[in-house]
């Protein structure tokens, strides 16, 4: 296990009507919740065996007996007003706790693998920043070996400007981009995806 690597997983508490709201407009609240739970289980499956420290940050409250096994994941509470403030706090805490390379992912990506997360950590050995661009103009992964607060300020979170604004902040930094991937926000993101067809039978 690499004691200097930390994976942050940001998650929303899976509650009806409060997750995947853009997706729910097309498929309904219950199906959206079912899909989100499916994505949570997928996130567990690709992260549980990674040889690094893993912290799950809950949006509302920490649940003790859920899919995140406390022998594998440290459970934390997100702190701050908006997403930027919450992410910055998680990174800042990680660096204060002595980690050298920190990566954050959400819990609603299907098209990412354990190998790709490992590769992202490897890239932080000779780059200061690593970004996984999402096809909708955001990002699905952000990693850094030094804290840069500008990345978390003045962003319209959830819009298609986040990636470009972030790359502008990193203009003169030593960074690397991963392969662009599709995250799950809208029905059109999964309408043709084999893994999700059973939700629409």
Beta strands, then each sheet from edge to edge (+ up, - down):
strand 1: 5-11
strand 2: 53-58
strand 3: 74-77
strand 4: 101-105
strand 5: 129-133
strand 6: 139-144
strand 7: 175-177
sheet 1: 3+ 2+ 1+ 4+ 6- 5+ 7+
end
